[in-house]
Every structure is written in structure tokens, then in C-alpha cells.
């Protein structure tokens, strides 16, 4: 069975989408529509901007969404998934691809989400760190014992979990996790403590934006980060999308469930191929340990 997956923040790179714009009339039309909807030429930043320009949350999120969904639309009849999933921001791309909401509504939602998250990050500084070669249970236990805001944020694959929280909390956690045997505790160049309680100020704004949009039944199941299940109920999809802002991205568990449901062919749509690497590691564990 064929699954399509969509990347999240961090996959961006200078020049992303430029070739697509230059070779596909449909892509050019959609990119120009996005420039008009956003009120600024995001394509100029995507095609000609620096890494620093692209790292601004208000640019990164709509840029990745656009690259991903326009790639899906450019495939035409070749885009026929049995199921899909997106990592964090990528969930919006997956839902737009499944026609839960329109291209235009999806772009506006992503942009409003990005602005709300940027605002929340300015209220209280936070950061994230990738922890390598330590069990999820150990990371969860150590984070829970720290008297600061620090939580597991992304369950990327076995042996790779990202934590999120206050700068002090992340510093303490990295020190303790290394002492507990982590191979690395790598602080990430991000603009805030995403998927943590520090994003709560953005929650109400995002909830209003999501509730204002009409959600349709998807044309294929979308495995959501919060529930890890293939969802088809519009109201459940909406609730999960709102919760996703402060909840962890359970990518490992979602992919395990997709494999258990029969997915054996994964295609990544968007900038980069980070998810392909994570899926290979998850699939290896499923095959060798029978976890699904």
C-alpha cells in the first residue's frame, strides 16, 4: 500500500521550489496565488533568500507547506495514496492533500499558526534539543523530574527524540541525559519551544482559526501526530490539529501504525528527505523486533 509523507519545519533550504516553479505551469500559478494571499512574495525568499531568511517561523512554515502541497498537486493522477501523514507542520500539508480543506484555507491556517507560534516564542524564550541513543522511557523520566518546563516533543524514530522547553530546562536536561548515557544532546537552531506548554499562548488563536475553516472528510486516512491513528472524521481531525500545538509529535508510533495497516511504499513530498531516513529506521525495528 502506498503512503505519502510530508516534512515539517527544519526541512527548508535556499532555492526550494524554484525548479518546480520554472518547469510546471500549475506550480507557477499556485505559487503566484500564494504570493497574493500572503501579501508578500514568499517565492522571492524561497528561491533567492538565505538560510537565515528561511529560518523565520513566519516564512518557514508557509514555504514548506507550499513546496509540499504544490508537489502533490503537480503529480496529478500519480498522486493516489492509500494513506498519508505529516510531521508537525507537515500534517497541514497531508490534510490539504487529502482535501480536508482547500489549498487557500490551508495556507492561511499555516501562516496564522506560524505568526501565533512566533508570538508565543517571544513571550517566553525556549528552545529544543535532539537526544540520540537513549530510550524514550529514560528521556521521559529525566524530563519529568526536572523542576523546569522540559518535555519530549518529537518521537522521531527509535533512539532519536527531541525535547522542548525553557532554555534553563533544556540545559539541565541535556546535562542529565548525557550523564545517563545519551550519545549526543544537540541543541537545535529553532525559534521557540515548539510542541511544549510554552506554546499555549498560541493555542487560542490557532483554535479560532481552525474552527473558522470548513473541514471535509479526507479522501484517504491521515495518520495524525497526536492520535497516531488514520483519521477520517473531520471533527476528530480538527481536535487533534488544535492539540498538536502543545502535544508531542508521535512520528515513530504513527509510522509503526501505518506499516501495521499495510503501508510498504513511502514517498516523501516536500523539501529534503529527512522523513525517509526516519522511516527506514522505524521499519528496521518493526521488521527485526516485530513491533507494530
Steps between C-alpha positions, in 0.01 A plus 500: 500500500620848414557767763601861446675694775558874539791664690488769767706798605874450455476347152529837323797601284584802279366453146222264611221476243681707234533217249135409554397862433708514181388166354133467594231751389266368774771547764569854377130585519470366858820673618375832359162445665686449830694826453168678455331332799791565737548861388873459438711308248592193699639351177779765499607384848469130410694528174754772580503541880772389741476220756444769764212651300336159468542422871242761607198300617257726309688417178609140568157354566310637197806433278514130595122466473508655151787286376332184630142556385602638159715191446198283583274694262765490224497118510143497369373144450824360646394628841279217624588420863340230709596707804714800598666670795690821566763584761375794710441780246495226232164385638342810345652402163366144535151627587496745209616219268211287633260789422398547862531874426591702192846612392404858587360415845801278573745779416313753715487253792871427477586869483281582801651204688851628423422855617335370820798273575744785434306721742495225766876451460554872563292490822734242654825387344541131448692253289525134398768228500540165324592210728670204334534137606291503814169323559179704491421386855832633636450836328141525629605414858786752514290781346217434750740533795637843397343799676478701177285477187662226291307227316544242222387680182580275202519121508689487168621139493638248751808660658414853385272721705481879508431683826351848534472758776654798674866572427591419862296179489662384175850575636434294816339218301786478248752472783300229680419305182867490397585377849233230457672371186368705206746498211421862420280783626492744213333839543299592190501838319128563551304811592305357793395208719262340251266218613536600865284687755689818402291503179175532698466878429467409130234237569191721520591690183559178306178346634299800373666478158441123470138522618431769239596262216269235353657153537391223258536120523849414364532307174737261685586447870750746648706366792515788745786588736282510811290184458747300277190354327367533145228759554201561271258688727523878432418600860762262643755625247427857608538419873829317439635788293425748781657270763810446283636847582597406857501119472793281389537388139470121524664426165649162598163372619315643195736331253481172694120516470520579128725197445260285704216624275690380192716794391806366316577786260573843650547812285612828657364821348669826597849636549766245597469133589535495879181298549621224268799443729278489811256259333783261405613488864145448627435230239824322595384479862155379389656229281762384750300529823148456368380826652198645322 
